[in-house]
Amino acid sequence: MRKVVAAVVTFAVLAFAGCKSKQQKQADLSAEYQTANAQYQKDCSATPSDQDANAIVGAALGNKPSPQQQASIDQRQREAEARKNSPHCKELDAKRSDLTKQMLTNQ
C-alpha cells in the first residue's frame, strides 16, 4: 500500500513540477505582448509630422491647410495605410490579437 501511495505522490509531484503558475503564465504572455506591441508601434503606426500637427491645429482654429500641405498629409496617410496593410504588420497585429486572447482565457 505504501508503495502505491508513494508512486501516486511521486507522479503528482512530477506532473506539477513542470507547470507554471497562472501568474507566471500571465506575466510571460504580457511580456510577449509588450514586445509584439512595441514592434507593431515602431513598424506600423503612423507618426504625424510637425507639419501635420500644425495643419491639424490650424484646421481646428478655422485655417485651411495649403494645397501643398494637404497633398503632403494625404501622401503620408496613404503611406501609413500601406504600411499598416503590409504582410509584416498584419502578422504582428494577428500575433497581438492572439496574445490578447490567450491572456483573457488565462485569467
C-alpha positions as CSV (number, residue, x, y, z in Angstrom):
1,M,0.0,0.0,0.0
2,R,2.8,2.4,0.9
3,K,4.4,1.7,-2.5
4,V,1.2,2.7,-4.3
5,V,0.8,5.9,-2.3
6,A,4.5,6.7,-2.9
7,A,4.1,6.1,-6.6
8,V,1.0,8.3,-6.8
9,V,2.7,11.1,-4.8
10,T,5.8,10.9,-7.0
11,F,3.7,11.0,-10.1
12,A,1.7,14.0,-8.8
13,V,4.9,15.9,-7.9
14,L,6.4,15.2,-11.3
15,A,3.2,16.3,-13.1
16,F,3.1,19.6,-11.3
17,A,6.8,20.3,-11.3
18,G,6.7,21.4,-14.9
19,C,3.6,23.5,-14.7
20,K,3.8,27.3,-14.4
21,S,1.6,29.2,-12.1
22,K,-1.2,31.3,-13.6
23,Q,0.5,34.5,-12.6
24,Q,3.8,33.3,-14.3
25,K,1.9,32.4,-17.5
26,Q,0.1,35.8,-17.4
27,A,3.5,37.6,-16.9
28,D,5.1,35.7,-19.8
29,L,2.2,36.4,-22.1
30,S,2.2,40.1,-21.0
31,A,5.9,40.4,-21.7
32,E,5.5,38.8,-25.1
33,Y,2.5,41.1,-25.9
34,Q,4.6,44.2,-24.9
35,T,7.4,43.1,-27.2
36,A,5.0,42.5,-30.2
37,N,3.1,45.7,-29.5
38,A,6.3,47.8,-29.4
39,Q,7.4,46.3,-32.7
40,Y,4.0,47.0,-34.2
41,Q,4.0,50.6,-33.0
42,K,7.5,51.1,-34.4
43,D,6.9,49.4,-37.8
44,C,3.2,50.0,-38.5
45,S,1.9,53.1,-36.6
46,A,1.7,56.4,-38.3
47,T,3.6,59.2,-36.7
48,P,2.3,62.6,-37.6
49,S,5.0,65.1,-38.6
50,D,5.2,68.6,-37.1
51,Q,3.7,70.0,-40.3
52,D,0.8,67.6,-39.9
53,A,0.3,68.7,-36.3
54,N,0.4,72.4,-37.3
55,A,-2.1,71.8,-40.1
56,I,-4.4,69.9,-37.6
57,V,-4.2,72.8,-35.1
58,G,-4.7,75.3,-37.9
59,A,-7.8,73.4,-39.1
60,A,-9.1,73.3,-35.6
61,L,-8.7,77.1,-35.4
62,G,-10.5,77.5,-38.8
63,N,-7.5,77.8,-41.1
64,K,-7.3,75.5,-44.1
65,P,-4.1,73.9,-45.0
66,S,-2.5,74.9,-48.2
67,P,-2.9,72.6,-51.2
68,Q,0.8,71.5,-50.8
69,Q,0.3,70.8,-47.1
70,Q,-2.9,68.8,-47.8
71,A,-1.2,66.8,-50.5
72,S,1.7,66.1,-48.2
73,I,-0.7,65.0,-45.4
74,D,-2.6,62.8,-47.8
75,Q,0.6,61.2,-49.1
76,R,1.7,60.4,-45.5
77,Q,-1.7,58.9,-44.8
78,R,-1.5,56.7,-47.8
79,E,2.0,55.5,-46.9
80,A,0.9,54.8,-43.3
81,E,-2.1,52.8,-44.6
82,A,0.1,50.8,-47.0
83,R,2.5,50.1,-44.1
84,K,-0.4,49.0,-41.9
85,N,-1.7,46.7,-44.6
86,S,1.7,45.1,-45.3
87,P,2.1,41.3,-44.6
88,H,4.6,42.1,-41.8
89,C,2.2,44.4,-40.0
90,K,-0.8,42.1,-40.4
91,E,1.3,39.3,-38.9
92,L,2.3,41.5,-36.0
93,D,-1.4,42.5,-35.5
94,A,-2.5,38.9,-35.6
95,K,0.1,38.0,-33.0
96,R,-1.0,40.8,-30.7
97,S,-4.6,39.6,-31.1
98,D,-3.7,36.0,-30.4
99,L,-1.7,37.0,-27.3
100,T,-4.6,39.1,-26.1
101,K,-7.0,36.2,-26.4
102,Q,-4.5,33.9,-24.6
103,M,-4.2,36.5,-21.7
104,L,-8.0,36.8,-21.5
105,T,-8.5,33.0,-21.4
106,N,-5.7,32.6,-18.8
107,Q,-7.4,34.9,-16.2
